[in-house]
Amino acid sequence: MNAPTALVERKQQTAVTTTTPADLIRYAMESNADLEKLEKLFELQTRWEEREAKKAFVADMAEFKRLPLSINKDNHVEFRTDKGITAYDHATIGNVVGVIVPALAEFRFSHRWIIERGEGGLIRVRCVITHRLGYSEETVLEAGLDQTGGKNNIQAMISTKTYLERHSLLAATGLATMDTPDGYDEEAEKAKEAAALAAKEAKNNKPEPWASDKFAATMAKHGKMVTAGTKTAADLLTWMRTKAPLTAEQEAQVNALTPKAKEGEVLAPEDRSEYEMTPAEIEAARKREMEEAQK
């Protein structure tokens, strides 16, 4: 009985080689190619290197994004404006750079900022990320001077520059500070919330109206001038409103004051109210007013 015959297939593997423009240039030079052909080959080499550099940039940036980087908000800002107190937390430029730049360097990336002046006096910042093979991409942000917190022009310019540097680097690397959802500027939102809260508090914190005991004492003292005819109720109301708001009942009491005593007329004690003055009191009041006016 014949033994089974085993058929063994042997596959010959051929190494695949890639011919680059540099190889073509070398071959062309060895074959004494003319100058025009060499120039075209050099242009081809340049385009090929640019494509390879971009491919390497994208590949290494993807690896960079795999790093679990955390950028915490390490600074608290608080200042007063005409609308109230504004307060928020943010990551400082030193914190942002300290986390991002060493991580970029691991994958042969570097960064730099280019500062320019835009239209209308805006400050423009270009953040350029460059890969080791020379390919680079840039992110551009611009804004006006930061005049908040009573800054002078130089401080306002530096504040805006620092802000744009910080956020352009975050945008260029696709990173964000902790607890910052996509498309959400926490610093701006916190500033808006603080301003709204301050406006609400200012609205709610209205001056208290005249206290009843202080109102009664003021009426006893200054109401006599109205009943004596040296002041009108409107004059007294105007003055009292500069001190504190009046309730509707208090205003009604002031408006109810009317002159009672006339020049040369003495009312009987039982006919005078607590706010009426005798002629002698009227004369004394006028004298005091003249003395105060001369001071």
Buried (B, 14 or more C-beta within 10 A) or exposed (E): EEEEEEEEEEEEEEEEEEEBBBEBBEEBEEEEBEEEEBEBBEEBBEEEBEEEBBEBBEEBBEEBEEEEEEBEBBEEBEEEBEEBEBBBBBBEBEBBBEBBBEBBEEBBBEBEBEEEEEEEEBBBBBBBBBBEBEBBBBBBBBBEBBEBBEBEEEBBBBBBBBBBBBBBBBBBBEBBBEEBEEEEEBBEEBBEEBBEBBEEEEEEEEEEBBEEEEBBEBBEEBBBBBBBBBBBBEBBBEEBEEEBEBEEEBBEBBEEBEBBBEEEEEBEEEEBEEBBBBBEBBEEBEEEEEEEEEE
